[in-house]
Amino acid sequence: KNSFEEAKQFIYLAIRLNPTIPKYYSQMARAYDGCGEFDSALKYTKEAIEIDKDNIKYKKQAYEISLKIGDSKKTKIYESMLKRSEEILKSNR
């Protein structure tokens, strides 16, 4: 858990230096997830999705975190987003 806390400090600095990189938000979400702070993890994942709407990894991350939170409404939303992205990927092959 200490390494997740330390990671949050470094990732926060990276976000402040360049707030347009979705990977930073996803990494911050992973750090919060590792600390058991699922609401904050979901918040950062949502930011990653907002920046890069086409990246399926961020939608999957949001879905998995919403399962941990136990919010069925959010889980359905992210599950729907994830399935739609998967369908688009399959149709583009």
N, CA, C and O atoms as a printed pandas DataFrame, in Angstrom:
     atom_number atom_name residue_name chain_id  residue_number  x_coord  y_coord  z_coord
0              1         N          LYS        A               1    0.831   -1.200    0.000
1              2        CA          LYS        A               1    0.000    0.000    0.000
2              3         C          LYS        A               1    0.869    1.255    0.000
3              4         O          LYS        A               1    0.498    2.265   -0.598
4              5         N          ASN        A               2    2.003    1.199    0.656
5              6        CA          ASN        A               2    2.892    2.365    0.680
6              7         C          ASN        A               2    3.364    2.740   -0.716
7              8         O          ASN        A               2    3.483    3.921   -1.041
8              9         N          SER        A               3    3.633    1.732   -1.541
9             10        CA          SER        A               3    4.095    2.033   -2.894
10            11         C          SER        A               3    2.983    2.698   -3.716
11            12         O          SER        A               3    3.265    3.534   -4.575
12            13         N          PHE        A               4    1.714    2.328   -3.453
13            14        CA          PHE        A               4    0.604    2.989   -4.135
14            15         C          PHE        A               4    0.495    4.453   -3.701
15            16         O          PHE        A               4    0.237    5.336   -4.519
16            17         N          GLU        A               5    0.693    4.696   -2.409
17            18        CA          GLU        A               5    0.650    6.075   -1.905
18            19         C          GLU        A               5    1.762    6.909   -2.538
19            20         O          GLU        A               5    1.546    8.058   -2.923
20            21         N          GLU        A               6    2.936    6.325   -2.639
21            22        CA          GLU        A               6    4.071    7.011   -3.256
22            23         C          GLU        A               6    3.798    7.250   -4.741
23            24         O          GLU        A               6    4.096    8.320   -5.272
24            25         N          ALA        A               7    3.238    6.257   -5.392
25            26        CA          ALA        A               7    2.915    6.384   -6.816
26            27         C          ALA        A               7    1.935    7.526   -7.054
27            28         O          ALA        A               7    2.067    8.268   -8.027
28            29         N          LYS        A               8    0.953    7.668   -6.168
29            30        CA          LYS        A               8   -0.033    8.742   -6.328
30            31         C          LYS        A               8    0.644   10.108   -6.358
31            32         O          LYS        A               8    0.250   10.982   -7.131
32            33         N          GLN        A               9    1.653   10.292   -5.525
33            34        CA          GLN        A               9    2.368   11.577   -5.488
34            35         C          GLN        A               9    3.051   11.871   -6.822
35            36         O          GLN        A               9    2.970   12.987   -7.334
36            37         N          PHE        A              10    3.718   10.874   -7.375
37            38        CA          PHE        A              10    4.428   11.064   -8.636
38            39         C          PHE        A              10    3.462   11.238   -9.815
39            40         O          PHE        A              10    3.687   12.062  -10.701
40            41         N          ILE        A              11    2.407   10.463   -9.806
41            42        CA          ILE        A              11    1.435   10.568  -10.905
42            43         C          ILE        A              11    0.710   11.910  -10.842
43            44         O          ILE        A              11    0.426   12.516  -11.875
44            45         N          TYR        A              12    0.413   12.371   -9.634
45            46        CA          TYR        A              12   -0.228   13.677   -9.484
46            47         C          TYR        A              12    0.657   14.760  -10.102
47            48         O          TYR        A              12    0.159   15.659  -10.780
48            49         N          LEU        A              13    1.944   14.675   -9.872
49            50        CA          LEU        A              13    2.881   15.637  -10.459
50            51         C          LEU        A              13    2.856   15.543  -11.983
51            52         O          LEU        A              13    2.855   16.568  -12.665
52            53         N          ALA        A              14    2.835   14.339  -12.516
53            54        CA          ALA        A              14    2.784   14.152  -13.969
54            55         C          ALA        A              14    1.505   14.764  -14.545
55            56         O          ALA        A              14    1.540   15.396  -15.602
56            57         N          ILE        A              15    0.388   14.581  -13.859
57            58        CA          ILE        A              15   -0.880   15.158  -14.327
58            59         C          ILE        A              15   -0.812   16.681  -14.301
59            60         O          ILE        A              15   -1.291   17.347  -15.219
60            61         N          ARG        A              16   -0.226   17.217  -13.264
61            62        CA          ARG        A              16   -0.097   18.688  -13.190
62            63         C          ARG        A              16    0.780   19.219  -14.319
63            64         O          ARG        A              16    0.509   20.291  -14.860
64            65         N          LEU        A              17    1.819   18.488  -14.675
65            66        CA          LEU        A              17    2.719   18.929  -15.738
66            67         C          LEU        A              17    2.076   18.814  -17.117
67            68         O          LEU        A              17    2.306   19.653  -17.988
68            69         N          ASN        A              18    1.265   17.764  -17.310
69            70        CA          ASN        A              18    0.590   17.590  -18.589
70            71         C          ASN        A              18   -0.757   16.903  -18.364
71            72         O          ASN        A              18   -0.842   15.675  -18.376
72            73         N          PRO        A              19   -1.806   17.697  -18.158
73            74        CA          PRO        A              19   -3.121   17.131  -17.828
74            75         C          PRO        A              19   -3.885   16.545  -19.015
75            76         O          PRO        A              19   -5.054   16.184  -18.877
76            77         N          THR        A              20   -3.249   16.447  -20.163
77            78        CA          THR        A              20   -3.952   15.949  -21.352
78            79         C          THR        A              20   -3.617   14.500  -21.702
79            80         O          THR        A              20   -4.058   13.997  -22.735
80            81         N          ILE        A              21   -2.852   13.836  -20.862
81            82        CA          ILE        A              21   -2.439   12.470  -21.159
82            83         C          ILE        A              21   -3.315   11.494  -20.367
83            84         O          ILE        A              21   -3.210   11.418  -19.143
84            85         N          PRO        A              22   -4.178   10.750  -21.065
85            86        CA          PRO        A              22   -5.117    9.868  -20.368
86            87         C          PRO        A              22   -4.449    8.743  -19.580
87            88         O          PRO        A              22   -4.992    8.281  -18.577
88            89         N          LYS        A              23   -3.288    8.308  -20.025
89            90        CA          LYS        A              23   -2.586    7.221  -19.338
90            91         C          LYS        A              23   -2.257    7.602  -17.895
91            92         O          LYS        A              23   -2.286    6.751  -17.007
92            93         N          TYR        A              24   -1.948    8.863  -17.662
93            94        CA          TYR        A              24   -1.652    9.315  -16.304
94            95         C          TYR        A              24   -2.867    9.127  -15.393
95            96         O          TYR        A              24   -2.736    8.694  -14.249
96            97         N          TYR        A              25   -4.040    9.457  -15.913
97            98        CA          TYR        A              25   -5.264    9.318  -15.126
98            99         C          TYR        A              25   -5.561    7.845  -14.851
99           100         O          TYR        A              25   -6.007    7.484  -13.762
100          101         N          SER        A              26   -5.311    7.015  -15.835
101          102        CA          SER        A              26   -5.516    5.586  -15.661
102          103         C          SER        A              26   -4.557    5.026  -14.606
103          104         O          SER        A              26   -4.944    4.199  -13.781
104          105         N          GLN        A              27   -3.315    5.482  -14.642
105          106        CA          GLN        A              27   -2.345    5.032  -13.646
106          107         C          GLN        A              27   -2.723    5.521  -12.252
107          108         O          GLN        A              27   -2.543    4.805  -11.267
108          109         N          MET        A              28   -3.247    6.742  -12.170
109          110        CA          MET        A              28   -3.690    7.257  -10.879
110          111         C          MET        A              28   -4.856    6.411  -10.365
111          112         O          MET        A              28   -4.940    6.116   -9.173
112          113         N          ALA        A              29   -5.741    6.028  -11.265
113          114        CA          ALA        A              29   -6.865    5.176  -10.881
114          115         C          ALA        A              29   -6.352    3.837  -10.329
115          116         O          ALA        A              29   -6.885    3.327   -9.343
116          117         N          ARG        A              30   -5.337    3.279  -10.954
117          118        CA          ARG        A              30   -4.767    2.019  -10.466
118          119         C          ARG        A              30   -4.175    2.189   -9.073
119          120         O          ARG        A              30   -4.302    1.310   -8.221
120          121         N          ALA        A              31   -3.530    3.325   -8.852
121          122        CA          ALA        A              31   -2.954    3.583   -7.524
122          123         C          ALA        A              31   -4.057    3.693   -6.470
123          124         O          ALA        A              31   -3.946    3.117   -5.389
124          125         N          TYR        A              32   -5.113    4.429   -6.786
125          126        CA          TYR        A              32   -6.232    4.537   -5.844
126          127         C          TYR        A              32   -6.902    3.185   -5.641
127          128         O          TYR        A              32   -7.292    2.841   -4.525
128          129         N          ASP        A              33   -7.034    2.425   -6.710
129          130        CA          ASP        A              33   -7.619    1.092   -6.619
130          131         C          ASP        A              33   -6.782    0.226   -5.671
131          132         O          ASP        A              33   -7.328   -0.498   -4.838
132          133         N          GLY        A              34   -5.482    0.306   -5.802
133          134        CA          GLY        A              34   -4.585   -0.456   -4.937
134          135         C          GLY        A              34   -4.678   -0.069   -3.471
135          136         O          GLY        A              34   -4.378   -0.867   -2.583
136          137         N          CYS        A              35   -5.097    1.163   -3.230
137          138        CA          CYS        A              35   -5.286    1.642   -1.849
138          139         C          CYS        A              35   -6.698    1.348   -1.339
139          140         O          CYS        A              35   -7.012    1.624   -0.181
140          141         N          GLY        A              36   -7.539    0.793   -2.194
141          142        CA          GLY        A              36   -8.911    0.509   -1.795
142          143         C          GLY        A              36   -9.829    1.710   -1.852
143          144         O          GLY        A              36  -10.940    1.670   -1.324
144          145         N          GLU        A              37   -9.376    2.779   -2.488
145          146        CA          GLU        A              37  -10.167    4.006   -2.617
146          147         C          GLU        A              37  -10.851    3.992   -3.986
147          148         O          GLU        A              37  -10.430    4.676   -4.919
148          149         N          PHE        A              38  -11.915    3.195   -4.078
149          150        CA          PHE        A              38  -12.533    2.909   -5.366
150          151         C          PHE        A              38  -13.275    4.100   -5.977
151          152         O          PHE        A              38  -13.288    4.255   -7.199
152          153         N          ASP        A              39  -13.885    4.936   -5.150
153          154        CA          ASP        A              39  -14.582    6.110   -5.696
154          155         C          ASP        A              39  -13.597    7.051   -6.391
155          156         O          ASP        A              39  -13.876    7.565   -7.474
156          157         N          SER        A              40  -12.451    7.269   -5.761
157          158        CA          SER        A              40  -11.420    8.114   -6.378
158          159         C          SER        A              40  -10.843    7.440   -7.614
159          160         O          SER        A              40  -10.554    8.106   -8.609
160          161         N          ALA        A              41  -10.677    6.137   -7.557
161          162        CA          ALA        A              41  -10.164    5.398   -8.714
162          163         C          ALA        A              41  -11.104    5.565   -9.902
163          164         O          ALA        A              41  -10.656    5.783  -11.028
164          165         N          LEU        A              42  -12.400    5.464   -9.654
165          166        CA          LEU        A              42  -13.362    5.608  -10.737
166          167         C          LEU        A              42  -13.349    7.034  -11.300
167          168         O          LEU        A              42  -13.489    7.232  -12.507
168          169         N          LYS        A              43  -13.182    8.005  -10.432
169          170        CA          LYS        A              43  -13.116    9.409  -10.869
170          171         C          LYS        A              43  -11.969    9.610  -11.870
171          172         O          LYS        A              43  -12.150   10.252  -12.905
172          173         N          TYR        A              44  -10.811    9.068  -11.563
173          174        CA          TYR        A              44   -9.665    9.231  -12.459
174          175         C          TYR        A              44   -9.836    8.432  -13.748
175          176         O          TYR        A              44   -9.401    8.868  -14.813
176          177         N          THR        A              45  -10.458    7.284  -13.654
177          178        CA          THR        A              45  -10.717    6.507  -14.862
178          179         C          THR        A              45  -11.679    7.241  -15.780
179          180         O          THR        A              45  -11.518    7.221  -17.000
180          181         N          LYS        A              46  -12.676    7.886  -15.197
181          182        CA          LYS        A              46  -13.622    8.673  -16.004
182          183         C          LYS        A              46  -12.895    9.793  -16.745
183          184         O          LYS        A              46  -13.237   10.108  -17.885
184          185         N          GLU        A              47  -11.909   10.387  -16.109
185          186        CA          GLU        A              47  -11.119   11.430  -16.771
186          187         C          GLU        A              47  -10.358   10.853  -17.965
187          188         O          GLU        A              47  -10.296   11.474  -19.026
188          189         N          ALA        A              48   -9.786    9.675  -17.790
189          190        CA          ALA        A              48   -9.067    9.036  -18.892
190          191         C          ALA        A              48  -10.013    8.776  -20.060
191          192         O          ALA        A              48   -9.649    8.989  -21.217
192          193         N          ILE        A              49  -11.221    8.316  -19.761
193          194        CA          ILE        A              49  -12.210    8.060  -20.809
194          195         C          ILE        A              49  -12.604    9.354  -21.513
195          196         O          ILE        A              49  -12.762    9.373  -22.734
196          197         N          GLU        A              50  -12.762   10.420  -20.759
197          198        CA          GLU        A              50  -13.126   11.709  -21.361
198          199         C          GLU        A              50  -12.061   12.186  -22.347
199          200         O          GLU        A              50  -12.382   12.749  -23.393
200          201         N          ILE        A              51  -10.814   11.961  -22.012
201          202        CA          ILE        A              51   -9.719   12.405  -22.878
202          203         C          ILE        A              51   -9.575   11.500  -24.098
203          204         O          ILE        A              51   -9.333   11.976  -25.207
204          205         N          ASP        A              52   -9.724   10.197  -23.885
205          206        CA          ASP        A              52   -9.547    9.228  -24.978
206          207         C          ASP        A              52  -10.756    8.290  -25.013
207          208         O          ASP        A              52  -10.723    7.188  -24.466
208          209         N          LYS        A              53  -11.799    8.746  -25.656
209          210        CA          LYS        A              53  -13.070    8.028  -25.690
210          211         C          LYS        A              53  -12.999    6.693  -26.430
211          212         O          LYS        A              53  -13.873    5.845  -26.248
212          213         N          ASP        A              54  -11.986    6.493  -27.252
213          214        CA          ASP        A              54  -11.885    5.280  -28.058
214          215         C          ASP        A              54  -11.068    4.164  -27.411
215          216         O          ASP        A              54  -11.014    3.052  -27.936
216          217         N          ASN        A              55  -10.438    4.451  -26.282
217          218        CA          ASN        A              55   -9.564    3.464  -25.664
218          219         C          ASN        A              55  -10.380    2.494  -24.810
219          220         O          ASN        A              55  -10.940    2.870  -23.780
220          221         N          ILE        A              56  -10.432    1.267  -25.250
221          222        CA          ILE        A              56  -11.240    0.246  -24.574
222          223         C          ILE        A              56  -10.668   -0.108  -23.197
223          224         O          ILE        A              56  -11.421   -0.508  -22.309
224          225         N          LYS        A              57   -9.369    0.029  -23.007
225          226        CA          LYS        A              57   -8.753   -0.314  -21.724
226          227         C          LYS        A              57   -9.314    0.538  -20.585
227          228         O          LYS        A              57   -9.519    0.041  -19.478
228          229         N          TYR        A              58   -9.558    1.811  -20.855
229          230        CA          TYR        A              58  -10.067    2.695  -19.817
230          231         C          TYR        A              58  -11.510    2.340  -19.457
231          232         O          TYR        A              58  -11.910    2.437  -18.297
232          233         N          LYS        A              59  -12.277    1.931  -20.450
233          234        CA          LYS        A              59  -13.662    1.522  -20.193
234          235         C          LYS        A              59  -13.692    0.227  -19.387
235          236         O          LYS        A              59  -14.524    0.059  -18.495
236          237         N          LYS        A              60  -12.790   -0.669  -19.704
237          238        CA          LYS        A              60  -12.708   -1.923  -18.951
238          239         C          LYS        A              60  -12.294   -1.641  -17.510
239          240         O          LYS        A              60  -12.819   -2.246  -16.575
240          241         N          GLN        A              61  -11.358   -0.726  -17.340
241          242        CA          GLN        A              61  -10.910   -0.363  -16.002
242          243         C          GLN        A              61  -12.077    0.235  -15.198
243          244         O          GLN        A              61  -12.263   -0.107  -14.030
244          245         N          ALA        A              62  -12.850    1.114  -15.815
245          246        CA          ALA        A              62  -13.999    1.723  -15.143
246          247         C          ALA        A              62  -15.022    0.656  -14.768
247          248         O          ALA        A              62  -15.585    0.691  -13.674
248          249         N          TYR        A              63  -15.261   -0.283  -15.664
249          250        CA          TYR        A              63  -16.194   -1.375  -15.391
250          251         C          TYR        A              63  -15.736   -2.191  -14.184
251          252         O          TYR        A              63  -16.530   -2.478  -13.288
252          253         N          GLU        A              64  -14.470   -2.560  -14.160
253          254        CA          GLU        A              64  -13.950   -3.375  -13.062
254          255         C          GLU        A              64  -14.003   -2.635  -11.729
255          256         O          GLU        A              64  -14.305   -3.235  -10.697
256          257         N          ILE        A              65  -13.714   -1.350  -11.745
257          258        CA          ILE        A              65  -13.776   -0.565  -10.512
258          259         C          ILE        A              65  -15.220   -0.416  -10.042
259          260         O          ILE        A              65  -15.497   -0.491   -8.845
260          261         N          SER        A              66  -16.133   -0.205  -10.980
261          262        CA          SER        A              66  -17.542   -0.063  -10.593
262          263         C          SER        A              66  -18.067   -1.351   -9.957
263          264         O          SER        A              66  -18.929   -1.302   -9.079
264          265         N          LEU        A              67  -17.555   -2.494  -10.393
265          266        CA          LEU        A              67  -17.923   -3.765   -9.756
266          267         C          LEU        A              67  -17.464   -3.784   -8.301
267          268         O          LEU        A              67  -18.183   -4.257   -7.421
268          269         N          LYS        A              68  -16.277   -3.271   -8.061
269          270        CA          LYS        A              68  -15.743   -3.236   -6.691
270          271         C          LYS        A              68  -16.555   -2.302   -5.806
271          272         O          LYS        A              68  -16.750   -2.569   -4.621
272          273         N          ILE        A              69  -17.028   -1.206   -6.390
273          274        CA          ILE        A              69  -17.849   -0.258   -5.633
274          275         C          ILE        A              69  -19.194   -0.886   -5.289
275          276         O          ILE        A              69  -19.760   -0.624   -4.227
276          277         N          GLY        A              70  -19.698   -1.717   -6.198
277          278        CA          GLY        A              70  -20.989   -2.357   -5.979
278          279         C          GLY        A              70  -22.165   -1.509   -6.418
279          280         O          GLY        A              70  -23.295   -1.728   -5.981
280          281         N          ASP        A              71  -21.900   -0.537   -7.287
281          282        CA          ASP        A              71  -22.957    0.333   -7.801
282          283         C          ASP        A              71  -23.459   -0.257   -9.116
283          284         O          ASP        A              71  -22.816   -0.107  -10.156
284          285         N          SER        A              72  -24.598   -0.922   -9.066
285          286        CA          SER        A              72  -25.095   -1.636  -10.246
286          287         C          SER        A              72  -25.426   -0.693  -11.399
287          288         O          SER        A              72  -25.289   -1.070  -12.563
288          289         N          LYS        A              73  -25.854    0.514  -11.093
289          290        CA          LYS        A              73  -26.174    1.486  -12.146
290          291         C          LYS        A              73  -24.916    1.863  -12.922
291          292         O          LYS        A              73  -24.920    1.867  -14.153
292          293         N          LYS        A              74  -23.847    2.177  -12.207
293          294        CA          LYS        A              74  -22.586    2.526  -12.865
294          295         C          LYS        A              74  -22.012    1.315  -13.599
295          296         O          LYS        A              74  -21.469    1.441  -14.697
296          297         N          THR        A              75  -22.138    0.157  -12.987
297          298        CA          THR        A              75  -21.631   -1.055  -13.621
298          299         C          THR        A              75  -22.320   -1.286  -14.960
299          300         O          THR        A              75  -21.661   -1.629  -15.941
300          301         N          LYS        A              76  -23.625   -1.103  -15.015
301          302        CA          LYS        A              76  -24.364   -1.281  -16.271
302          303         C          LYS        A              76  -23.921   -0.270  -17.319
303          304         O          LYS        A              76  -23.794   -0.606  -18.496
304          305         N          ILE        A              77  -23.689    0.956  -16.897
305          306        CA          ILE        A              77  -23.245    1.996  -17.832
306          307         C          ILE        A              77  -21.900    1.614  -18.450
307          308         O          ILE        A              77  -21.734    1.659  -19.669
308          309         N          TYR        A              78  -20.945    1.240  -17.602
309          310        CA          TYR        A              78  -19.613    0.901  -18.115
310          311         C          TYR        A              78  -19.613   -0.416  -18.873
311          312         O          TYR        A              78  -18.843   -0.589  -19.818
312          313         N          GLU        A              79  -20.460   -1.334  -18.470
313          314        CA          GLU        A              79  -20.579   -2.583  -19.210
314          315         C          GLU        A              79  -21.103   -2.315  -20.615
315          316         O          GLU        A              79  -20.632   -2.906  -21.587
316          317         N          SER        A              80  -22.074   -1.427  -20.714
317          318        CA          SER        A              80  -22.634   -1.056  -22.016
318          319         C          SER        A              80  -21.580   -0.376  -22.892
319          320         O          SER        A              80  -21.453   -0.689  -24.076
320          321         N          MET        A              81  -20.831    0.547  -22.307
321          322        CA          MET        A              81  -19.770    1.235  -23.044
322          323         C          MET        A              81  -18.727    0.238  -23.534
323          324         O          MET        A              81  -18.263    0.311  -24.672
324          325         N          LEU        A              82  -18.373   -0.682  -22.667
325          326        CA          LEU        A              82  -17.357   -1.681  -23.001
326          327         C          LEU        A              82  -17.833   -2.586  -24.126
327          328         O          LEU        A              82  -17.088   -2.844  -25.072
328          329         N          LYS        A              83  -19.070   -3.071  -24.034
329          330        CA          LYS        A              83  -19.606   -3.943  -25.087
330          331         C          LYS        A              83  -19.676   -3.219  -26.422
331          332         O          LYS        A              83  -19.359   -3.796  -27.463
332          333         N          ARG        A              84  -20.088   -1.964  -26.395
333          334        CA          ARG        A              84  -20.165   -1.188  -27.640
334          335         C          ARG        A              84  -18.781   -1.048  -28.272
335          336         O          ARG        A              84  -18.629   -1.209  -29.483
336          337         N          SER        A              85  -17.791   -0.752  -27.465
337          338        CA          SER        A              85  -16.423   -0.626  -27.985
338          339         C          SER        A              85  -15.919   -1.952  -28.538
339          340         O          SER        A              85  -15.243   -1.978  -29.566
340          341         N          GLU        A              86  -16.242   -3.048  -27.866
341          342        CA          GLU        A              86  -15.827   -4.365  -28.350
342          343         C          GLU        A              86  -16.484   -4.686  -29.687
343          344         O          GLU        A              86  -15.847   -5.249  -30.577
344          345         N          GLU        A              87  -17.755   -4.329  -29.829
345          346        CA          GLU        A              87  -18.455   -4.547  -31.085
346          347         C          GLU        A              87  -17.845   -3.730  -32.209
347          348         O          GLU        A              87  -17.720   -4.217  -33.333
348          349         N          ILE        A              88  -17.470   -2.510  -31.923
349          350        CA          ILE        A              88  -16.839   -1.651  -32.925
350          351         C          ILE        A              88  -15.496   -2.250  -33.348
351          352         O          ILE        A              88  -15.168   -2.283  -34.535
352          353         N          LEU        A              89  -14.724   -2.722  -32.369
353          354        CA          LEU        A              89  -13.425   -3.331  -32.691
354          355         C          LEU        A              89  -13.601   -4.563  -33.572
355          356         O          LEU        A              89  -12.843   -4.758  -34.522
356          357         N          LYS        A              90  -14.595   -5.394  -33.263
357          358        CA          LYS        A              90  -14.841   -6.592  -34.054
358          359         C          LYS        A              90  -15.275   -6.241  -35.480
359          360         O          LYS        A              90  -14.873   -6.908  -36.434
360          361         N          SER        A              91  -16.084   -5.210  -35.623
361          362        CA          SER        A              91  -16.554   -4.839  -36.952
362          363         C          SER        A              91  -15.460   -4.207  -37.808
363          364         O          SER        A              91  -15.553   -4.204  -39.035
364          365         N          ASN        A              92  -14.434   -3.677  -37.167
365          366        CA          ASN        A              92  -13.336   -3.049  -37.901
366          367         C          ASN        A              92  -12.271   -4.049  -38.332
367          368         O          ASN        A              92  -11.333   -3.678  -39.039
368          369         N          ARG        A              93  -12.392   -5.280  -37.930
369          370        CA          ARG        A              93  -11.379   -6.301  -38.301
370          371         C          ARG        A              93  -11.568   -6.785  -39.696
371          372         O          ARG        A              93  -10.811   -7.636  -40.162
